[in-house]
C-alpha cells in the first residue's frame, strides 16, 4: 500500500490518529462511494500527540484534541507499571497501540456504513504501528 499513486489511497490524518466526524465521513466516502477496500488505522512510534496526552498537556485547542486520546492513556495505566507519562517508553508504546485499537473499535461503533461493509466483507478495518526507527509496520 505504500507504493500507490494519486487517487489509489485516501488519507485522513489528525494528530494523535483518532476518529472524528470528518474522518469518519472521509472513510465512509472513500469506501462506500469511491470503492476503497481497506481502512488502515496507523499509529507511529514516538508520536508527539500521544506523548502530550500521556503528560496531560493542556494548551488551547490541543486540550480538546488530546482528550480523544485519554481513553488509551487510561487503559495503558492499567497495563503498564512505572511512571505514567512520556518518560516511560513502555507506557507510551502501549498507549500508541491502545489508541489504534480503541480507534478501530470507535470506527465500528460510530460508522454504521463502515461496520456493515466490514461485516459484509466488502472492506477490512485493520491497525498497525509504524516504527520510524526501522521503517517497518507492525500489524495489531
Buried (B, 14 or more C-beta within 10 A) or exposed (E): EEEEEEEEBEEBEEBBBBBBEEBBEBBBBBBBEEEBEEBBBBBBBBBEBBBBBBBEBEEEEBEEBBEBBBBBBEBBBEEBEEEBEBEBEEBBBBBBBBBBBBBBBBBBEBBEBBBEBBEEEBBEBBBBBBBEEEEEBEEB
